């Protein structure tokens, strides 16, 4: 594609292909064929991006985010997962043992466990720790927060402080690590995390 020329396929078209690829665990070439078959079954005469276009465009894809429709205080579950990004050499690697370019990204999500709605998301490099993304995730949630639940990777006073700054009334439900120690003020002014440690 020449610089400045309008893209033939929209972001949503590339995003749809990416969702199919992740859901079914298929290479881009097979995803291309699957999407073409779906369109034929729906009697839609629409062009389908070829596998090289999918591969190239998905690496820089900005995923569309729907605004949260949550009302009232919400319970939030936070977690992350790794995503493998394939470069243009993927087909060569899978079929001929070549060296395709592969990089990893980390997807951080905040989810409403009652509805399954994704309330917030952040895409980072693998060097960014899970705890560092709690603030950016909570900043995307417009309403008040009833509780935040996460696994032990998020344990630590910095995360508790971040949640308290966002919503002082929010309950924090994070299992302490086996090496967790109370804060210096645990005896005189215990934090929510200190109280959790005292209950163990």
N, C-alpha and C positions, 0 to 999 in steps of 0.2 A: 504494500500500500504506500503510495507516495505521500510525503509530508503535506499536511493540510487538506488532504482529500477526505470527504466524509466517510465514516465507517459504514459498511454495508449492513452489518448486523448490530443490533442494539445490545446494551449491557444485559438486559433481561434475557435475551436469546442465549448469550454465553453463560449466564448464571443458571439457566434451565439445564443446559448441557452439563454443567459442573455438578448440579444436584443429582442428575441421573447417574453420572459417572461415580460419584461418591456412594450413592445408594446401592448400586449394583456391582461396584468394584470392577468395572470393565475399562479397558484401554480406550483412548479417545476414538480410534477408528471404529470400534464396536459401538461406542456411544453415539457416534454420528449415524450409524446404520439404525440403531434403536430409535433415535429421535425421528428419523425419516419414516420408519415404519409406523410410529405413533401418529404422525401427521397424516399418513395415508389412511389409517384406520378412522381418523376423524374427518376424512374427506377435505382436508385443508391443503390447498395448493400453495405451500410456502417453501422457500428455499431453506436448506439446512447448512450451517457452517461446516466446512470440511475439518478433518481432525487437526490439521496444522493450524488453522485459524483458532479452534478451540484451545489448543495448547498454548499458542502465543498470547491470546487475549486473556485467558484465565489467570496468567501469572500476575497481571496488573489490574485484576478485576476489583472494582469497588462494589461490594455487595450492598444491594438496596436494603434499607431498614424501614420497617413499618413502625409508625408511632404507636406507643403503648396505649391501649384503651383501658388500662386498669383503673378501678375506682376504689378509693379508700386505701388504708394501709395494706401493703402487700407483703407476703412472705417471699423471700428471695433465696434461691439456691445458686451458688456460684461454683463453677468448675472450669477446667480447660482441657483441651485435647490437641494433639499434634496433627498437622496437615502436611502431606508431602506434595510439593509443587514440582511438576515434571516440565522439563524444557523441551526444546524442539527435537532432541535426539531420543525421545522416549521410545518411538517405534523401532529404531535401530537397536536400542538396548534390549527390548523385550523379545524381538524376533531373531536378532543376530548376535546378541551378547556384547554389543558395543557399549560405549560409555556415554549414556545420556546425562544431561545436566539435571541434577535433582537437589532441591533445597527444601528445608523444613520451615514451617511457620506454626505459630501457636494461636489457636482460637480460644478466646476467653468468653464465657457466656454467663449471663445472669438470667435465670428462668423462674417463672412463677410455677411452683410445683402443683398448684391446684388446677391450672388451666393448660399448662404446658407451653404457655406463651413465652417467647424469647423477649425479655425486657431490655436487654442491652448486650452489645458484643464489642470485642476489641480483637484485632488481628495484629500480632507482634512477631518479632523474631524469637527464636528459642532461647536467646540470652536474657529475655525479660522474665523475671520471676512472677509466679502466680500472684503473690501478695501485692506486688506493685500495681496490679491492674484493678484492685478492688475499688479504689477511688474513681478512676475513669469509668468503670461500669456503673457505679451508683450515681454518678453525675448524669447519666443518661436517663435515669428513672425520675419522672416528673413528680409522682405522688409520694406520699409518706410511706415509710418502710416499717413493717411490724417486726420482722426478724430477718437475719441473714444466716444461712446455713452453708457450711463448706467443710472440706476434709482437713486433716491435720496439717497439710502443707501450708495452710493459711494461718496457723496458730502463731500468735505473737502480739505484743502490745501495739505495734504500729497499725495492724489491721483493726484491732479493737478501737483505737483512737480514730481511725478513718471513718468507721461506721458510726461512732458516737458523734463526730463532727457533722456527719450527714443527717443523722436522726438520733438524738440522744435517748429516745425511748425505745429504740430498736433492740430486740434481744439478739445476742450473738450465740450461735449454736455451732461451735467448732471444737472438736475433741483436742485436748492438749497433747502435745508431743510427750513422749516418754522422758525426754530431757528437760521438760518445761520447769522453770523456776519462778517463784512469785516476784513481784516488783519490790523495789526498796521501801515502798509505802504500804506494803501489804498488811502490816500490823495496825497502822494508824488510820489509813485511808485506802482500804482495799478497792481495787478496780473490779470491773465485772469479771475479767479474766482471773484475778486473784481469788474471787469467790468461787469460781469454777474449780480452781486448783484445790481449794480448801475442802471441796465436796468429795474429792477423790480419796 
